[in-house]
């Protein structure tokens, strides 16, 4: 089973990398970029299990390690095997 976790900073949390990206894009001539937010993507391969069990396990992984839930949010996409 393929799982993709998207982790990004919560709204209102300063994102210096995003600011740098937006500034660099404007400097390179990509006018009109008002803001950018950076995030991380974590791809996991899990053993076969039902989707609700997988979602619960990945949610626990996010809360314990993959995301700092004080300043970050996350979303999980699950693609069944096969």
mmCIF file of the N, C-alpha and C atoms, coordinates in Angstrom:
data_MODEL
# 
_entry.id   MODEL 
# 
loop_
_atom_site.group_PDB 
_atom_site.id 
_atom_site.type_symbol 
_atom_site.label_atom_id 
_atom_site.label_alt_id 
_atom_site.label_comp_id 
_atom_site.label_asym_id 
_atom_site.label_entity_id 
_atom_site.label_seq_id 
_atom_site.pdbx_PDB_ins_code 
_atom_site.Cartn_x 
_atom_site.Cartn_y 
_atom_site.Cartn_z 
_atom_site.occupancy 
_atom_site.B_iso_or_equiv 
_atom_site.pdbx_formal_charge 
_atom_site.auth_seq_id 
_atom_site.auth_comp_id 
_atom_site.auth_asym_id 
_atom_site.auth_atom_id 
_atom_site.pdbx_PDB_model_num 
ATOM 1   N N  . UNK A 1 1  ? 0.853  -1.171 0.000   1.00 0.00 ? 1  UNK A N  1 
ATOM 2   C CA . UNK A 1 1  ? 0.000  0.000  0.000   1.00 0.00 ? 1  UNK A CA 1 
ATOM 3   C C  . UNK A 1 1  ? 0.900  1.235  0.000   1.00 0.00 ? 1  UNK A C  1 
ATOM 4   N N  . UNK A 1 2  ? 0.600  2.156  -0.893  1.00 0.00 ? 2  UNK A N  1 
ATOM 5   C CA . UNK A 1 2  ? 1.362  3.407  -1.018  1.00 0.00 ? 2  UNK A CA 1 
ATOM 6   C C  . UNK A 1 2  ? 0.646  4.503  -0.240  1.00 0.00 ? 2  UNK A C  1 
ATOM 7   N N  . UNK A 1 3  ? 1.415  5.224  0.552   1.00 0.00 ? 3  UNK A N  1 
ATOM 8   C CA . UNK A 1 3  ? 0.878  6.327  1.341   1.00 0.00 ? 3  UNK A CA 1 
ATOM 9   C C  . UNK A 1 3  ? 1.743  7.557  1.097   1.00 0.00 ? 3  UNK A C  1 
ATOM 10  N N  . UNK A 1 4  ? 1.095  8.694  0.888   1.00 0.00 ? 4  UNK A N  1 
ATOM 11  C CA . UNK A 1 4  ? 1.812  9.957  0.729   1.00 0.00 ? 4  UNK A CA 1 
ATOM 12  C C  . UNK A 1 4  ? 1.312  10.912 1.804   1.00 0.00 ? 4  UNK A C  1 
ATOM 13  N N  . UNK A 1 5  ? 2.264  11.466 2.562   1.00 0.00 ? 5  UNK A N  1 
ATOM 14  C CA . UNK A 1 5  ? 1.951  12.420 3.619   1.00 0.00 ? 5  UNK A CA 1 
ATOM 15  C C  . UNK A 1 5  ? 2.490  13.778 3.193   1.00 0.00 ? 5  UNK A C  1 
ATOM 16  N N  . UNK A 1 6  ? 1.635  14.786 3.203   1.00 0.00 ? 6  UNK A N  1 
ATOM 17  C CA . UNK A 1 6  ? 2.032  16.168 2.908   1.00 0.00 ? 6  UNK A CA 1 
ATOM 18  C C  . UNK A 1 6  ? 2.030  16.930 4.231   1.00 0.00 ? 6  UNK A C  1 
ATOM 19  N N  . UNK A 1 7  ? 3.176  17.523 4.569   1.00 0.00 ? 7  UNK A N  1 
ATOM 20  C CA . UNK A 1 7  ? 3.314  18.285 5.813   1.00 0.00 ? 7  UNK A CA 1 
ATOM 21  C C  . UNK A 1 7  ? 3.669  19.717 5.447   1.00 0.00 ? 7  UNK A C  1 
ATOM 22  N N  . UNK A 1 8  ? 2.915  20.665 6.030   1.00 0.00 ? 8  UNK A N  1 
ATOM 23  C CA . UNK A 1 8  ? 3.242  22.071 5.780   1.00 0.00 ? 8  UNK A CA 1 
ATOM 24  C C  . UNK A 1 8  ? 2.999  22.892 7.033   1.00 0.00 ? 8  UNK A C  1 
ATOM 25  N N  . UNK A 1 9  ? 3.634  24.048 7.069   1.00 0.00 ? 9  UNK A N  1 
ATOM 26  C CA . UNK A 1 9  ? 3.466  24.937 8.206   1.00 0.00 ? 9  UNK A CA 1 
ATOM 27  C C  . UNK A 1 9  ? 2.036  25.448 8.277   1.00 0.00 ? 9  UNK A C  1 
ATOM 28  N N  . UNK A 1 10 ? 1.553  25.621 9.479   1.00 0.00 ? 10 UNK A N  1 
ATOM 29  C CA . UNK A 1 10 ? 0.211  26.184 9.675   1.00 0.00 ? 10 UNK A CA 1 
ATOM 30  C C  . UNK A 1 10 ? 0.199  27.630 9.179   1.00 0.00 ? 10 UNK A C  1 
ATOM 31  N N  . UNK A 1 11 ? -0.984 28.090 8.782   1.00 0.00 ? 11 UNK A N  1 
ATOM 32  C CA . UNK A 1 11 ? -1.144 29.492 8.410   1.00 0.00 ? 11 UNK A CA 1 
ATOM 33  C C  . UNK A 1 11 ? -0.752 30.349 9.615   1.00 0.00 ? 11 UNK A C  1 
ATOM 34  N N  . UNK A 1 12 ? -0.068 31.440 9.358   1.00 0.00 ? 12 UNK A N  1 
ATOM 35  C CA . UNK A 1 12 ? 0.343  32.335 10.434  1.00 0.00 ? 12 UNK A CA 1 
ATOM 36  C C  . UNK A 1 12 ? 1.729  32.032 10.988  1.00 0.00 ? 12 UNK A C  1 
ATOM 37  N N  . UNK A 1 13 ? 2.274  30.853 10.684  1.00 0.00 ? 13 UNK A N  1 
ATOM 38  C CA . UNK A 1 13 ? 3.629  30.509 11.118  1.00 0.00 ? 13 UNK A CA 1 
ATOM 39  C C  . UNK A 1 13 ? 4.588  31.021 10.052  1.00 0.00 ? 13 UNK A C  1 
ATOM 40  N N  . UNK A 1 14 ? 5.625  31.742 10.469  1.00 0.00 ? 14 UNK A N  1 
ATOM 41  C CA . UNK A 1 14 ? 6.592  32.287 9.521   1.00 0.00 ? 14 UNK A CA 1 
ATOM 42  C C  . UNK A 1 14 ? 7.238  31.171 8.712   1.00 0.00 ? 14 UNK A C  1 
ATOM 43  N N  . UNK A 1 15 ? 7.389  31.405 7.419   1.00 0.00 ? 15 UNK A N  1 
ATOM 44  C CA . UNK A 1 15 ? 7.977  30.432 6.504   1.00 0.00 ? 15 UNK A CA 1 
ATOM 45  C C  . UNK A 1 15 ? 9.123  31.100 5.757   1.00 0.00 ? 15 UNK A C  1 
ATOM 46  N N  . UNK A 1 16 ? 10.317 31.165 6.377   1.00 0.00 ? 16 UNK A N  1 
ATOM 47  C CA . UNK A 1 16 ? 11.431 31.858 5.731   1.00 0.00 ? 16 UNK A CA 1 
ATOM 48  C C  . UNK A 1 16 ? 11.847 31.213 4.402   1.00 0.00 ? 16 UNK A C  1 
ATOM 49  N N  . UNK A 1 17 ? 11.750 29.898 4.286   1.00 0.00 ? 17 UNK A N  1 
ATOM 50  C CA . UNK A 1 17 ? 12.085 29.257 3.014   1.00 0.00 ? 17 UNK A CA 1 
ATOM 51  C C  . UNK A 1 17 ? 11.086 29.662 1.931   1.00 0.00 ? 17 UNK A C  1 
ATOM 52  N N  . UNK A 1 18 ? 9.833  29.731 2.286   1.00 0.00 ? 18 UNK A N  1 
ATOM 53  C CA . UNK A 1 18 ? 8.818  30.168 1.330   1.00 0.00 ? 18 UNK A CA 1 
ATOM 54  C C  . UNK A 1 18 ? 9.072  31.596 0.867   1.00 0.00 ? 18 UNK A C  1 
ATOM 55  N N  . UNK A 1 19 ? 9.420  32.472 1.812   1.00 0.00 ? 19 UNK A N  1 
ATOM 56  C CA . UNK A 1 19 ? 9.731  33.866 1.455   1.00 0.00 ? 19 UNK A CA 1 
ATOM 57  C C  . UNK A 1 19 ? 10.926 33.919 0.504   1.00 0.00 ? 19 UNK A C  1 
ATOM 58  N N  . UNK A 1 20 ? 11.963 33.109 0.787   1.00 0.00 ? 20 UNK A N  1 
ATOM 59  C CA . UNK A 1 20 ? 13.146 33.081 -0.070  1.00 0.00 ? 20 UNK A CA 1 
ATOM 60  C C  . UNK A 1 20 ? 12.796 32.576 -1.469  1.00 0.00 ? 20 UNK A C  1 
ATOM 61  N N  . UNK A 1 21 ? 11.939 31.562 -1.541  1.00 0.00 ? 21 UNK A N  1 
ATOM 62  C CA . UNK A 1 21 ? 11.514 31.032 -2.835  1.00 0.00 ? 21 UNK A CA 1 
ATOM 63  C C  . UNK A 1 21 ? 10.766 32.103 -3.631  1.00 0.00 ? 21 UNK A C  1 
ATOM 64  N N  . UNK A 1 22 ? 9.820  32.780 -2.986  1.00 0.00 ? 22 UNK A N  1 
ATOM 65  C CA . UNK A 1 22 ? 9.055  33.825 -3.665  1.00 0.00 ? 22 UNK A CA 1 
ATOM 66  C C  . UNK A 1 22 ? 9.981  34.936 -4.153  1.00 0.00 ? 22 UNK A C  1 
ATOM 67  N N  . UNK A 1 23 ? 10.916 35.354 -3.312  1.00 0.00 ? 23 UNK A N  1 
ATOM 68  C CA . UNK A 1 23 ? 11.847 36.405 -3.705  1.00 0.00 ? 23 UNK A CA 1 
ATOM 69  C C  . UNK A 1 23 ? 12.729 35.987 -4.865  1.00 0.00 ? 23 UNK A C  1 
ATOM 70  N N  . UNK A 1 24 ? 13.225 34.747 -4.826  1.00 0.00 ? 24 UNK A N  1 
ATOM 71  C CA . UNK A 1 24 ? 14.091 34.252 -5.896  1.00 0.00 ? 24 UNK A CA 1 
ATOM 72  C C  . UNK A 1 24 ? 13.328 34.147 -7.216  1.00 0.00 ? 24 UNK A C  1 
ATOM 73  N N  . UNK A 1 25 ? 12.097 33.688 -7.158  1.00 0.00 ? 25 UNK A N  1 
ATOM 74  C CA . UNK A 1 25 ? 11.301 33.585 -8.384  1.00 0.00 ? 25 UNK A CA 1 
ATOM 75  C C  . UNK A 1 25 ? 11.075 34.960 -9.013  1.00 0.00 ? 25 UNK A C  1 
ATOM 76  N N  . UNK A 1 26 ? 10.788 35.948 -8.184  1.00 0.00 ? 26 UNK A N  1 
ATOM 77  C CA . UNK A 1 26 ? 10.622 37.309 -8.707  1.00 0.00 ? 26 UNK A CA 1 
ATOM 78  C C  . UNK A 1 26 ? 11.922 37.834 -9.293  1.00 0.00 ? 26 UNK A C  1 
ATOM 79  N N  . UNK A 1 27 ? 13.036 37.563 -8.628  1.00 0.00 ? 27 UNK A N  1 
ATOM 80  C CA . UNK A 1 27 ? 14.342 37.995 -9.118  1.00 0.00 ? 27 UNK A CA 1 
ATOM 81  C C  . UNK A 1 27 ? 14.663 37.345 -10.462 1.00 0.00 ? 27 UNK A C  1 
ATOM 82  N N  . UNK A 1 28 ? 14.225 36.114 -10.654 1.00 0.00 ? 28 UNK A N  1 
ATOM 83  C CA . UNK A 1 28 ? 14.481 35.398 -11.906 1.00 0.00 ? 28 UNK A CA 1 
ATOM 84  C C  . UNK A 1 28 ? 13.517 35.793 -13.024 1.00 0.00 ? 28 UNK A C  1 
ATOM 85  N N  . UNK A 1 29 ? 12.634 36.758 -12.740 1.00 0.00 ? 29 UNK A N  1 
ATOM 86  C CA . UNK A 1 29 ? 11.745 37.260 -13.772 1.00 0.00 ? 29 UNK A CA 1 
ATOM 87  C C  . UNK A 1 29 ? 10.350 36.659 -13.762 1.00 0.00 ? 29 UNK A C  1 
ATOM 88  N N  . UNK A 1 30 ? 10.040 35.854 -12.777 1.00 0.00 ? 30 UNK A N  1 
ATOM 89  C CA . UNK A 1 30 ? 8.689  35.288 -12.662 1.00 0.00 ? 30 UNK A CA 1 
ATOM 90  C C  . UNK A 1 30 ? 7.836  36.246 -11.846 1.00 0.00 ? 30 UNK A C  1 
ATOM 91  N N  . UNK A 1 31 ? 7.464  37.351 -12.482 1.00 0.00 ? 31 UNK A N  1 
ATOM 92  C CA . UNK A 1 31 ? 6.703  38.393 -11.807 1.00 0.00 ? 31 UNK A CA 1 
ATOM 93  C C  . UNK A 1 31 ? 5.336  37.873 -11.386 1.00 0.00 ? 31 UNK A C  1 
ATOM 94  N N  . UNK A 1 32 ? 4.829  38.450 -10.324 1.00 0.00 ? 32 UNK A N  1 
ATOM 95  C CA . UNK A 1 32 ? 3.493  38.116 -9.878  1.00 0.00 ? 32 UNK A CA 1 
ATOM 96  C C  . UNK A 1 32 ? 3.430  37.078 -8.773  1.00 0.00 ? 32 UNK A C  1 
ATOM 97  N N  . UNK A 1 33 ? 4.576  36.517 -8.376  1.00 0.00 ? 33 UNK A N  1 
ATOM 98  C CA . UNK A 1 33 ? 4.574  35.571 -7.260  1.00 0.00 ? 33 UNK A CA 1 
ATOM 99  C C  . UNK A 1 33 ? 4.486  36.390 -5.980  1.00 0.00 ? 33 UNK A C  1 
ATOM 100 N N  . UNK A 1 34 ? 3.330  36.363 -5.357  1.00 0.00 ? 34 UNK A N  1 
ATOM 101 C CA . UNK A 1 34 ? 3.081  37.166 -4.168  1.00 0.00 ? 34 UNK A CA 1 
ATOM 102 C C  . UNK A 1 34 ? 3.582  36.457 -2.915  1.00 0.00 ? 34 UNK A C  1 
ATOM 103 N N  . UNK A 1 35 ? 3.420  35.144 -2.861  1.00 0.00 ? 35 UNK A N  1 
ATOM 104 C CA . UNK A 1 35 ? 3.809  34.376 -1.675  1.00 0.00 ? 35 UNK A CA 1 
ATOM 105 C C  . UNK A 1 35 ? 4.096  32.952 -2.101  1.00 0.00 ? 35 UNK A C  1 
ATOM 106 N N  . UNK A 1 36 ? 4.897  32.266 -1.318  1.00 0.00 ? 36 UNK A N  1 
ATOM 107 C CA . UNK A 1 36 ? 5.171  30.842 -1.529  1.00 0.00 ? 36 UNK A CA 1 
ATOM 108 C C  . UNK A 1 36 ? 5.269  30.190 -0.161  1.00 0.00 ? 36 UNK A C  1 
ATOM 109 N N  . UNK A 1 37 ? 4.802  28.968 -0.076  1.00 0.00 ? 37 UNK A N  1 
ATOM 110 C CA . UNK A 1 37 ? 4.905  28.183 1.157   1.00 0.00 ? 37 UNK A CA 1 
ATOM 111 C C  . UNK A 1 37 ? 5.602  26.884 0.797   1.00 0.00 ? 37 UNK A C  1 
ATOM 112 N N  . UNK A 1 38 ? 6.601  26.512 1.547   1.00 0.00 ? 38 UNK A N  1 
ATOM 113 C CA . UNK A 1 38 ? 7.282  25.253 1.292   1.00 0.00 ? 38 UNK A CA 1 
ATOM 114 C C  . UNK A 1 38 ? 6.662  24.172 2.153   1.00 0.00 ? 38 UNK A C  1 
ATOM 115 N N  . UNK A 1 39 ? 6.746  22.953 1.695   1.00 0.00 ? 39 UNK A N  1 
ATOM 116 C CA . UNK A 1 39 ? 6.223  21.826 2.452   1.00 0.00 ? 39 UNK A CA 1 
ATOM 117 C C  . UNK A 1 39 ? 7.106  20.616 2.200   1.00 0.00 ? 39 UNK A C  1 
ATOM 118 N N  . UNK A 1 40 ? 6.803  19.524 2.874   1.00 0.00 ? 40 UNK A N  1 
ATOM 119 C CA . UNK A 1 40 ? 7.549  18.300 2.620   1.00 0.00 ? 40 UNK A CA 1 
ATOM 120 C C  . UNK A 1 40 ? 6.563  17.177 2.305   1.00 0.00 ? 40 UNK A C  1 
ATOM 121 N N  . UNK A 1 41 ? 7.036  16.256 1.490   1.00 0.00 ? 41 UNK A N  1 
ATOM 122 C CA . UNK A 1 41 ? 6.243  15.104 1.093   1.00 0.00 ? 41 UNK A CA 1 
ATOM 123 C C  . UNK A 1 41 ? 6.994  13.862 1.540   1.00 0.00 ? 41 UNK A C  1 
ATOM 124 N N  . UNK A 1 42 ? 6.288  12.974 2.219   1.00 0.00 ? 42 UNK A N  1 
ATOM 125 C CA . UNK A 1 42 ? 6.882  11.737 2.695   1.00 0.00 ? 42 UNK A CA 1 
ATOM 126 C C  . UNK A 1 42 ? 6.100  10.589 2.075   1.00 0.00 ? 42 UNK A C  1 
ATOM 127 N N  . UNK A 1 43 ? 6.789  9.748  1.312   1.00 0.00 ? 43 UNK A N  1 
ATOM 128 C CA . UNK A 1 43 ? 6.156  8.598  0.664   1.00 0.00 ? 43 UNK A CA 1 
ATOM 129 C C  . UNK A 1 43 ? 6.497  7.346  1.471   1.00 0.00 ? 43 UNK A C  1 
ATOM 130 N N  . UNK A 1 44 ? 5.470  6.586  1.800   1.00 0.00 ? 44 UNK A N  1 
ATOM 131 C CA . UNK A 1 44 ? 5.641  5.363  2.581   1.00 0.00 ? 44 UNK A CA 1 
ATOM 132 C C  . UNK A 1 44 ? 5.055  4.177  1.820   1.00 0.00 ? 44 UNK A C  1 
ATOM 133 N N  . UNK A 1 45 ? 5.715  3.034  1.928   1.00 0.00 ? 45 UNK A N  1 
ATOM 134 C CA . UNK A 1 45 ? 5.163  1.769  1.461   1.00 0.00 ? 45 UNK A CA 1 
ATOM 135 C C  . UNK A 1 45 ? 4.835  0.959  2.703   1.00 0.00 ? 45 UNK A C  1 
ATOM 136 N N  . UNK A 1 46 ? 3.574  0.589  2.862   1.00 0.00 ? 46 UNK A N  1 
ATOM 137 C CA . UNK A 1 46 ? 3.144  -0.175 4.026   1.00 0.00 ? 46 UNK A CA 1 
ATOM 138 C C  . UNK A 1 46 ? 2.772  -1.591 3.619   1.00 0.00 ? 46 UNK A C  1 
ATOM 139 N N  . UNK A 1 47 ? 2.896  -2.502 4.576   1.00 0.00 ? 47 UNK A N  1 
ATOM 140 C CA . UNK A 1 47 ? 2.419  -3.861 4.354   1.00 0.00 ? 47 UNK A CA 1 
ATOM 141 C C  . UNK A 1 47 ? 0.924  -3.820 4.082   1.00 0.00 ? 47 UNK A C  1 
ATOM 142 N N  . UNK A 1 48 ? 0.427  -4.867 3.438   1.00 0.00 ? 48 UNK A N  1 
ATOM 143 C CA . UNK A 1 48 ? -1.003 -4.932 3.148   1.00 0.00 ? 48 UNK A CA 1 
ATOM 144 C C  . UNK A 1 48 ? -1.823 -4.889 4.423   1.00 0.00 ? 48 UNK A C  1 
ATOM 145 N N  . UNK A 1 49 ? -2.806 -4.001 4.458   1.00 0.00 ? 49 UNK A N  1 
ATOM 146 C CA . UNK A 1 49 ? -3.751 -3.881 5.565   1.00 0.00 ? 49 UNK A CA 1 
ATOM 147 C C  . UNK A 1 49 ? -4.942 -3.107 5.039   1.00 0.00 ? 49 UNK A C  1 
ATOM 148 N N  . UNK A 1 50 ? -6.029 -3.115 5.781   1.00 0.00 ? 50 UNK A N  1 
ATOM 149 C CA . UNK A 1 50 ? -7.189 -2.359 5.299   1.00 0.00 ? 50 UNK A CA 1 
ATOM 150 C C  . UNK A 1 50 ? -6.918 -0.866 5.442   1.00 0.00 ? 50 UNK A C  1 
ATOM 151 N N  . UNK A 1 51 ? -7.648 -0.086 4.655   1.00 0.00 ? 51 UNK A N  1 
ATOM 152 C CA . UNK A 1 51 ? -7.378 1.350  4.573   1.00 0.00 ? 51 UNK A CA 1 
ATOM 153 C C  . UNK A 1 51 ? -7.577 2.066  5.903   1.00 0.00 ? 51 UNK A C  1 
ATOM 154 N N  . UNK A 1 52 ? -8.579 1.694  6.675   1.00 0.00 ? 52 UNK A N  1 
ATOM 155 C CA . UNK A 1 52 ? -8.811 2.391  7.948   1.00 0.00 ? 52 UNK A CA 1 
ATOM 156 C C  . UNK A 1 52 ? -7.684 2.119  8.937   1.00 0.00 ? 52 UNK A C  1 
ATOM 157 N N  . UNK A 1 53 ? -7.142 0.902  8.945   1.00 0.00 ? 53 UNK A N  1 
ATOM 158 C CA . UNK A 1 53 ? -5.994 0.589  9.815   1.00 0.00 ? 53 UNK A CA 1 
ATOM 159 C C  . UNK A 1 53 ? -4.768 1.374  9.362   1.00 0.00 ? 53 UNK A C  1 
ATOM 160 N N  . UNK A 1 54 ? -4.551 1.408  8.048   1.00 0.00 ? 54 UNK A N  1 
ATOM 161 C CA . UNK A 1 54 ? -3.409 2.149  7.511   1.00 0.00 ? 54 UNK A CA 1 
ATOM 162 C C  . UNK A 1 54 ? -3.511 3.621  7.868   1.00 0.00 ? 54 UNK A C  1 
ATOM 163 N N  . UNK A 1 55 ? -4.703 4.203  7.695   1.00 0.00 ? 55 UNK A N  1 
ATOM 164 C CA . UNK A 1 55 ? -4.891 5.626  8.006   1.00 0.00 ? 55 UNK A CA 1 
ATOM 165 C C  . UNK A 1 55 ? -4.617 5.896  9.479   1.00 0.00 ? 55 UNK A C  1 
ATOM 166 N N  . UNK A 1 56 ? -5.078 5.024  10.354  1.00 0.00 ? 56 UNK A N  1 
ATOM 167 C CA . UNK A 1 56 ? -4.852 5.201  11.793  1.00 0.00 ? 56 UNK A CA 1 
ATOM 168 C C  . UNK A 1 56 ? -3.366 5.102  12.130  1.00 0.00 ? 56 UNK A C  1 
ATOM 169 N N  . UNK A 1 57 ? -2.669 4.152  11.517  1.00 0.00 ? 57 UNK A N  1 
ATOM 170 C CA . UNK A 1 57 ? -1.229 4.001  11.783  1.00 0.00 ? 57 UNK A CA 1 
ATOM 171 C C  . UNK A 1 57 ? -0.445 5.204  11.281  1.00 0.00 ? 57 UNK A C  1 
ATOM 172 N N  . UNK A 1 58 ? -0.778 5.680  10.086  1.00 0.00 ? 58 UNK A N  1 
ATOM 173 C CA . UNK A 1 58 ? -0.059 6.834  9.527   1.00 0.00 ? 58 UNK A CA 1 
ATOM 174 C C  . UNK A 1 58 ? -0.370 8.089  10.331  1.00 0.00 ? 58 UNK A C  1 
ATOM 175 N N  . UNK A 1 59 ? -1.603 8.236  10.786  1.00 0.00 ? 59 UNK A N  1 
ATOM 176 C CA . UNK A 1 59 ? -1.947 9.375  11.632  1.00 0.00 ? 59 UNK A CA 1 
ATOM 177 C C  . UNK A 1 59 ? -1.101 9.361  12.905  1.00 0.00 ? 59 UNK A C  1 
ATOM 178 N N  . UNK A 1 60 ? -0.928 8.193  13.488  1.00 0.00 ? 60 UNK A N  1 
ATOM 179 C CA . UNK A 1 60 ? -0.092 8.080  14.685  1.00 0.00 ? 60 UNK A CA 1 
ATOM 180 C C  . UNK A 1 60 ? 1.366  8.411  14.361  1.00 0.00 ? 60 UNK A C  1 
ATOM 181 N N  . UNK A 1 61 ? 1.857  7.946  13.205  1.00 0.00 ? 61 UNK A N  1 
ATOM 182 C CA . UNK A 1 61 ? 3.226  8.257  12.776  1.00 0.00 ? 61 UNK A CA 1 
ATOM 183 C C  . UNK A 1 61 ? 3.415  9.766  12.645  1.00 0.00 ? 61 UNK A C  1 
ATOM 184 N N  . UNK A 1 62 ? 2.411  10.425 12.071  1.00 0.00 ? 62 UNK A N  1 
ATOM 185 C CA . UNK A 1 62 ? 2.488  11.876 11.885  1.00 0.00 ? 62 UNK A CA 1 
ATOM 186 C C  . UNK A 1 62 ? 2.542  12.586 13.227  1.00 0.00 ? 62 UNK A C  1 
ATOM 187 N N  . UNK A 1 63 ? 1.671  12.182 14.142  1.00 0.00 ? 63 UNK A N  1 
ATOM 188 C CA . UNK A 1 63 ? 1.622  12.849 15.448  1.00 0.00 ? 63 UNK A CA 1 
ATOM 189 C C  . UNK A 1 63 ? 2.880  12.591 16.274  1.00 0.00 ? 63 UNK A C  1 
ATOM 190 N N  . UNK A 1 64 ? 3.507  11.424 16.105  1.00 0.00 ? 64 UNK A N  1 
ATOM 191 C CA . UNK A 1 64 ? 4.682  11.082 16.908  1.00 0.00 ? 64 UNK A CA 1 
ATOM 192 C C  . UNK A 1 64 ? 6.007  11.509 16.285  1.00 0.00 ? 64 UNK A C  1 
ATOM 193 N N  . UNK A 1 65 ? 6.088  11.585 14.941  1.00 0.00 ? 65 UNK A N  1 
ATOM 194 C CA . UNK A 1 65 ? 7.383  11.837 14.321  1.00 0.00 ? 65 UNK A CA 1 
ATOM 195 C C  . UNK A 1 65 ? 7.350  12.731 13.083  1.00 0.00 ? 65 UNK A C  1 
ATOM 196 N N  . UNK A 1 66 ? 6.454  12.471 12.172  1.00 0.00 ? 66 UNK A N  1 
ATOM 197 C CA . UNK A 1 66 ? 6.544  13.088 10.854  1.00 0.00 ? 66 UNK A CA 1 
ATOM 198 C C  . UNK A 1 66 ? 6.151  14.562 10.814  1.00 0.00 ? 66 UNK A C  1 
ATOM 199 N N  . UNK A 1 67 ? 5.307  14.997 11.737  1.00 0.00 ? 67 UNK A N  1 
ATOM 200 C CA . UNK A 1 67 ? 4.865  16.397 11.747  1.00 0.00 ? 67 UNK A CA 1 
ATOM 201 C C  . UNK A 1 67 ? 4.917  16.950 13.169  1.00 0.00 ? 67 UNK A C  1 
ATOM 202 N N  . UNK A 1 68 ? 5.301  18.190 13.279  1.00 0.00 ? 68 UNK A N  1 
ATOM 203 C CA . UNK A 1 68 ? 5.230  18.899 14.555  1.00 0.00 ? 68 UNK A CA 1 
ATOM 204 C C  . UNK A 1 68 ? 3.865  19.572 14.578  1.00 0.00 ? 68 UNK A C  1 
ATOM 205 N N  . UNK A 1 69 ? 2.889  18.922 15.198  1.00 0.00 ? 69 UNK A N  1 
ATOM 206 C CA . UNK A 1 69 ? 1.501  19.390 15.099  1.00 0.00 ? 69 UNK A CA 1 
ATOM 207 C C  . UNK A 1 69 ? 1.248  20.728 15.790  1.00 0.00 ? 69 UNK A C  1 
ATOM 208 N N  . UNK A 1 70 ? 2.219  21.243 16.507  1.00 0.00 ? 70 UNK A N  1 
ATOM 209 C CA . UNK A 1 70 ? 2.075  22.571 17.097  1.00 0.00 ? 70 UNK A CA 1 
ATOM 210 C C  . UNK A 1 70 ? 2.157  23.635 16.001  1.00 0.00 ? 70 UNK A C  1 
ATOM 211 N N  . UNK A 1 71 ? 3.054  23.425 15.025  1.00 0.00 ? 71 UNK A N  1 
ATOM 212 C CA . UNK A 1 71 ? 3.257  24.436 13.977  1.00 0.00 ? 71 UNK A CA 1 
ATOM 213 C C  . UNK A 1 71 ? 2.972  23.917 12.576  1.00 0.00 ? 71 UNK A C  1 
ATOM 214 N N  . UNK A 1 72 ? 2.683  22.618 12.425  1.00 0.00 ? 72 UNK A N  1 
ATOM 215 C CA . UNK A 1 72 ? 2.473  22.041 11.103  1.00 0.00 ? 72 UNK A CA 1 
ATOM 216 C C  . UNK A 1 72 ? 1.128  21.310 11.011  1.00 0.00 ? 72 UNK A C  1 
ATOM 217 N N  . UNK A 1 73 ? 0.605  21.253 9.803   1.00 0.00 ? 73 UNK A N  1 
ATOM 218 C CA . UNK A 1 73 ? -0.560 20.429 9.507   1.00 0.00 ? 73 UNK A CA 1 
ATOM 219 C C  . UNK A 1 73 ? -0.105 19.347 8.536   1.00 0.00 ? 73 UNK A C  1 
ATOM 220 N N  . UNK A 1 74 ? -0.909 18.307 8.424   1.00 0.00 ? 74 UNK A N  1 
ATOM 221 C CA . UNK A 1 74 ? -0.574 17.249 7.483   1.00 0.00 ? 74 UNK A CA 1 
ATOM 222 C C  . UNK A 1 74 ? -1.838 16.673 6.869   1.00 0.00 ? 74 UNK A C  1 
ATOM 223 N N  . UNK A 1 75 ? -1.658 16.101 5.684   1.00 0.00 ? 75 UNK A N  1 
ATOM 224 C CA . UNK A 1 75 ? -2.745 15.374 5.040   1.00 0.00 ? 75 UNK A CA 1 
ATOM 225 C C  . UNK A 1 75 ? -2.181 14.059 4.532   1.00 0.00 ? 75 UNK A C  1 
ATOM 226 N N  . UNK A 1 76 ? -3.041 13.051 4.459   1.00 0.00 ? 76 UNK A N  1 
ATOM 227 C CA . UNK A 1 76 ? -2.618 11.702 4.084   1.00 0.00 ? 76 UNK A CA 1 
ATOM 228 C C  . UNK A 1 76 ? -3.425 11.244 2.880   1.00 0.00 ? 76 UNK A C  1 
ATOM 229 N N  . UNK A 1 77 ? -2.708 10.724 1.864   1.00 0.00 ? 77 UNK A N  1 
ATOM 230 C CA . UNK A 1 77 ? -3.336 10.115 0.700   1.00 0.00 ? 77 UNK A CA 1 
ATOM 231 C C  . UNK A 1 77 ? -2.931 8.649  0.667   1.00 0.00 ? 77 UNK A C  1 
ATOM 232 N N  . UNK A 1 78 ? -3.908 7.766  0.499   1.00 0.00 ? 78 UNK A N  1 
ATOM 233 C CA . UNK A 1 78 ? -3.634 6.334  0.486   1.00 0.00 ? 78 UNK A CA 1 
ATOM 234 C C  . UNK A 1 78 ? -4.051 5.755  -0.853  1.00 0.00 ? 78 UNK A C  1 
ATOM 235 N N  . UNK A 1 79 ? -3.132 4.983  -1.430  1.00 0.00 ? 79 UNK A N  1 
ATOM 236 C CA . UNK A 1 79 ? -3.389 4.299  -2.689  1.00 0.00 ? 79 UNK A CA 1 
ATOM 237 C C  . UNK A 1 79 ? -3.323 2.799  -2.422  1.00 0.00 ? 79 UNK A C  1 
ATOM 238 N N  . UNK A 1 80 ? -4.420 2.097  -2.551  1.00 0.00 ? 80 UNK A N  1 
ATOM 239 C CA . UNK A 1 80 ? -4.405 0.662  -2.289  1.00 0.00 ? 80 UNK A CA 1 
ATOM 240 C C  . UNK A 1 80 ? -3.421 -0.070 -3.203  1.00 0.00 ? 80 UNK A C  1 
ATOM 241 N N  . UNK A 1 81 ? -2.854 -1.154 -2.697  1.00 0.00 ? 81 UNK A N  1 
ATOM 242 C CA . UNK A 1 81 ? -1.903 -1.942 -3.475  1.00 0.00 ? 81 UNK A CA 1 
ATOM 243 C C  . UNK A 1 81 ? -2.614 -2.574 -4.663  1.00 0.00 ? 81 UNK A C  1 
ATOM 244 N N  . UNK A 1 82 ? -1.842 -2.788 -5.722  1.00 0.00 ? 82 UNK A N  1 
ATOM 245 C CA . UNK A 1 82 ? -2.385 -3.479 -6.887  1.00 0.00 ? 82 UNK A CA 1 
ATOM 246 C C  . UNK A 1 82 ? -2.939 -2.545 -7.829  1.00 0.00 ? 82 UNK A C  1 
# 
